[in-house]
Amino acid sequence: MSQLRRQAVIDLGSNSVRMLIVEADQEGRWRVIDEARALLRLGECLSRHGSLAPLLGAASWLLGSWAARARQLGVDGVAAVGTAALRTAPDGADFARALERSSGIPLRIIGGEEEARLGFLGALGSLELGEGHLIDLGGASTEISTFRDRSLERAISLPLGSVTLGRRFFKADPPTPAQLEAAERAARKAVQKLVPDPRPGLPLVAIGGSFRSLAKIQQRASAYPFPSLHNYQMAPAALDALYQRLARLPFRQRRRLPGLAAHRAETVLSALTLARAVSAWLEPSLIVISGAGLREGLLLEQLPAAARPGPGQLLPDSVRNLLFQLGERPNPSLAALTGALARALAPLLPESAWPLLLAAADLRGVGRRVNFYDRHPETFYLITHARLFGLSHPEQVVLAAAAGYEGPHRLAQSLRPYARLLGPADGALAARLGLLVAYAEALLQRALPAQVELTALVSAKEIALTVRGMPEPPAIPYDDLDRLSAHFAKVFGRRLHRRYLPA
């Protein structure tokens, strides 16, 4: 294994402070080994006192304890940035210098455009989108960016966030209709002034805790079956429905909303007001929630260049990161034989399924790290709960089912909880990909890919598979090849006829 490096990144936001520590190798593979977060509320302190000084003691203690934590973990480097609260506070620079002295962590105050750039780098390093808008809705500022061909075109910073908007307008609990209208008017005016060219119809990527909170509320309300926020997609109209629901609730009832963290109850309505203003002006086709943002962008700048995925590489790169996290290596022989079998049966597979097929071959049986005897259901669970990028939620479920394939019946049982998420063809695709990977695995127990050549003739009723370079195995009831061969009739609607020829 190549030499490992441990890197920490810290984001001093206007509402919360977060640290991420990862371990990476020289090939660009990385895994999270620790995380810390705290609700410091720098923006609220600035709004109340006109200064950050009242929080200097708490902030110094917090960063000092995190620095000690990083040293204990053998971190090689720390990159820390401060955002809107530090750049707008009259004592922001002095506050940052005092934190550096007390913690030993160099702290860089970044401008709004740099904040937007880092957020864009983190989000687009985890989403397969070519163009769109991006919003980072923070406590004291909101960054709005536009990108095309996966390159940042423009970035603006709006000096208005969930904390500052709420403190300025929401004096009653719940806010009065007049207060709500005034806040909406101010948000719309600020957005329209700074984003003169809205370019409607593009997807809007949303990063930051405020949007994740809104998505969590909607997921819980709709009993959404997939356990991830990343790449969760919302219709813009969902913001209006949430607003109508939340605007009438007092603080004590907002605190009890399913899916909403208690510390977000005070700012969720002002965040929603800003989100609606941005959505109404940009008129996005959909809103895509990103679980990655500024911290991940800052992290990618510290890691080897190989850690930054290129177009079309998000899925294979996140697969190799998952294997790295689990201490596994992909089996190139299985991938090669799976590919050969898929090419032989190409008429029965959509070309768009190839990335999923190769990922399933790489992840086949990773559940053995948990329990060898239950490795297939454990594989399904690990993949559905993993941070895999470049996939929609239905595609990630299909991948999990394919990599953990045992048979059509077990696959149907695994997919049943996700039925409302999947389309009519998803279950059939998962079964076909899974059977190909499992069958290639069974063939691999008899011969190496370099030794065999696979060809097939596909008719309406039969798949005639020729395996050249491998002697015909003896008839052993219910061995893997025999058992899986019987699955072809149900999965592909065709009986499998095998023929073995010498090289």
C-alpha positions, 0 to 999 in steps of 0.5 A, a space after each residue: 500500500 502506498 504511503 498514507 497522509 492524514 489531512 484536516 480541514 476546518 470551516 468556521 461558518 457563521 452558524 456552525 464550525 466543522 472539522 473533517 479529517 481524512 486519510 489519503 494515499 498517493 493515488 488519490 483514494 481517501 476515507 474519513 477517519 474523524 469529524 467534529 462539529 459545533 454550533 458556535 453562532 458567530 453570525 448571531 454574536 456579530 448581529 447582537 454585539 457588533 463584534 465577535 469578541 464575546 465568543 473569543 474564549 469559546 472559539 479558542 477553547 474549541 479550536 484548541 481542543 480540535 487541534 489536540 484531537 488532530 495531533 492525536 490522530 497524527 494529522 500531517 496538515 490542517 487547512 482552516 478558513 473563516 467565512 462571512 462572519 469573520 470577513 464582515 466583523 470589524 474585529 474579524 482579522 483580530 479574532 482570527 489572529 487570536 485563534 491562530 495563536 491559541 490553537 496553532 492552526 493557521 486560519 485564512 479569512 476567505 472572500 465571498 467568491 472564494 467561498 463560492 468557488 470552494 463550495 462549487 469544487 466540493 459539490 461538483 466533485 460529487 455530482 454528475 452535472 454539466 451545467 446549472 446554478 449552485 446555492 450555499 445558504 449560510 447564516 450570514 451570507 448566501 453564495 450563488 454560482 453558475 457553472 457550464 461544462 462543469 466549470 465555474 462561470 460566475 459567483 456572487 456573494 449575497 450579504 444575507 443569510 438565515 441568521 441575519 434575515 431572521 434577526 432583521 425581520 422576524 420579531 414575533 413568534 410565529 412571524 406576523 404576515 407583515 413580517 413575512 412579507 417584508 422578509 420575502 420582499 427584501 430577499 427577492 430584491 437582494 437576489 434580483 439585484 445581484 443576479 441580473 441574468 437568472 438563466 431559468 430551467 437549469 438545475 439548482 444544486 443546494 449545499 449547506 445545512 439549511 437546505 439539508 434541513 429542508 430536505 430532511 423535513 420533506 423526506 420524513 414527511 413523505 416516508 422517503 425510503 432511501 437513507 441519504 440526503 446527497 443527490 436527493 432531488 426536490 421540485 421547486 414547488 416543494 419549497 412553497 409547500 414547506 413554507 405554507 406549513 412552517 410559516 404558521 408554526 411557533 418556535 416550540 412546534 418547529 422544534 418538534 418537526 420530524 427531520 429537523 434538528 432542534 438547533 435549526 428551528 430558529 433559522 429554518 423559516 428565514 432560510 426557507 424564505 431566502 431559498 424561495 426567493 432564489 428559486 423564484 428568480 432562477 426558476 430551476 428545473 429541479 433542486 439537487 441536494 449536495 452532501 458535499 460543499 465547502 469543506 470537501 472543496 477545501 479538502 480536494 485542494 489539499 489532496 493529490 490531484 488524482 483525488 479530483 474526479 474528471 467527467 464520468 469518473 465520479 462513480 469509479 472513483 467513489 467505488 475505489 474510495 469505498 474499497 479503500 475505506 473497507 480495506 478491499 481491492 477490486 478483483 480485475 479478473 472478475 471485472 474482465 470476465 464480467 465484461 466478456 460475458 456482458 459483451 457476449 450478451 450485449 443485445 440483452 443489456 442497455 449500453 447505459 448500464 455498463 458503469 453499474 455493471 463494472 461497479 457491481 463487479 468491483 464491489 461484489 461480496 464486500 459484505 464479507 468484511 462484516 459477515 462472510 456467510 451473510 455477505 450478499 445482504 451485507 453487501 446490499 446494506 453497505 452499498 445503499 448506505 455508502 457515499 457513492 457519487 455519480 448515481 441517482 438514488 434508484 441507481 444506487 439501489 440497483 447497484 447494491 442489488 446487483 453486487 449482492 445478487 443471490 437469486 431473483 427471489 432474494 433480490 425481489 425481497 431486497 428491493 421491496 422496501 424501495 418499491 416507490 423509488 424504483 421504476 418498472 425496469 429497475 428490478 429487471 436491470 438489477 437482476 440481469 446485472 447481478 446474474 452476470 456478475 455472479 455467473 462470472 464469479 462462478 466461472 472464475 472459480 474454474 478458469 482465469 479470464 485470459 484462458 477463456 473466450 466467451 461467445 453467445 447466440 441469443 434467440 427469442 427462447 435461448 442463450 447459447 453460450 460457448 466457453 472456449 478454453 475451459 474443459 467441460 465441468 462434471 455435472 455436480 448438482 447445485 454447484 454455483 454454475 448449475 444453480 445460476 444457469 437455472 436463473 437465466 430463464 427467469 431473469 432473461 426470459 431465455 434458457 441457458 445452453 452451455 457448450 465448452 470447447 478446448 482452446 
